[in-house]
Amino acid sequence: MNFEFVCSMEKKFSRQSIVVDQSLESHEILVAPTSVGICGSDLYHFLSPQMGGLRLGHEWIGRVLETGSEVSNVKVGDMITTSATLGCGECEYCLEQKVNLCVRGDHLGSDKKGAICSVLKFKDFNAIKIQNDQSEEVLLEVMAVAEQAMQMLPFAPRKVLVLGAGTVGVLCAFLFKEKNIDCTIVEKSDFRIEKSKLLGLPVISLAQAIIGDFKNKFDLVIDATNDRSGKGGWNYLSYFGAKNFHAIIIGKYLNLVSLNSNELAKLNGSIGFMRGVPLSTLQLTVNKWSGRLRELGSSIITHRFGADELDKAFETALDTSKSIKVVIDLTL
């Protein structure tokens, strides 16, 4: 059966027909995505000349339409989500729930699958039930990224700096606040600074941080920026990092970055990189946050669009001076 890919933007989004075989193997499920959040990774692909061959969307929720004969963890009508990588369920990584490292998995936001579509088919192993169909639940995948950052901490930090007040940066700062850990966000966008303040998060502009007494003050730096619009937070690690500091790089860098190893060596700094989210972390996040995201969503989700407004949705998401998280409601 043919399903129309719900996209309308000329050049970037061509209306096309995607053939989805609805015949299910015993452990497969068929799901209709209902809401999708636009991620920074989607924006990279959106700006890429190769965009036409990609299926975008990996922060998503949806409703189960049909299940295979041996599916027992979900049923028709359930609302679910998944990690950004749909694991094979059989390799050594999947057996440890590390679908983010699966070498045979399908990445949502690739040439094979994306959640901005009418239906998805995948193994039930990847599905995690959520509490409701509220569009704020698309934040679960991003919150799982923040929760994963917490699990990657090599020590209990005393003073934390988060570079970037996008969705990931704000949620990381929110979790540090929950743990009563001293945390400051540095951001360039006045709009995002004000939104962070509404959540009661300590946030300052990059200019204030450079001029103020912040040099070499933080034992942990979370880089939630990227190089999509030029110079990212990576360049400030040795400026803000204290002696023996550790940095976790969450933001995506697609271009080559320069590394002054001498500056990092002087500080005895170390760097860890994040690659996706294991299913175990996503399940932990769903258990903790599903059904509790409406208040956070009111500040973080700044725009909502219907399925016939994808051009406006992506154009809005690209403007960080006016948006944080943009959500597409595929049911409209």
JOWO-V588407 format. One record per helix or strand. SS is the DSSP state (~ for helix, > for strand). FROM is the first residue (numbers start at 1). TO is the last residue. If there is no record, write none. Layout:
BEGIN
ss=[SS | SS]
from=[FROM | FROM]
to=[TO | TO]
END
This chain:
BEGIN
ss=[> | > | > | ~ | ~ | > | > | > | ~ | ~ | > | > | > | ~ | > | ~ | > | ~ | > | ~ | > | ~ | > | ~ | > | ~ | > | ~ | ~ | > | ~ | >]
from=[2 | 16 | 28 | 40 | 51 | 59 | 79 | 85 | 92 | 99 | 106 | 113 | 120 | 124 | 128 | 135 | 159 | 167 | 182 | 190 | 203 | 206 | 218 | 233 | 241 | 261 | 270 | 279 | 294 | 301 | 307 | 325]
to=[5 | 19 | 37 | 47 | 53 | 67 | 81 | 86 | 95 | 101 | 108 | 113 | 123 | 126 | 129 | 151 | 163 | 178 | 187 | 198 | 205 | 211 | 223 | 240 | 249 | 267 | 273 | 289 | 300 | 306 | 318 | 329]
END
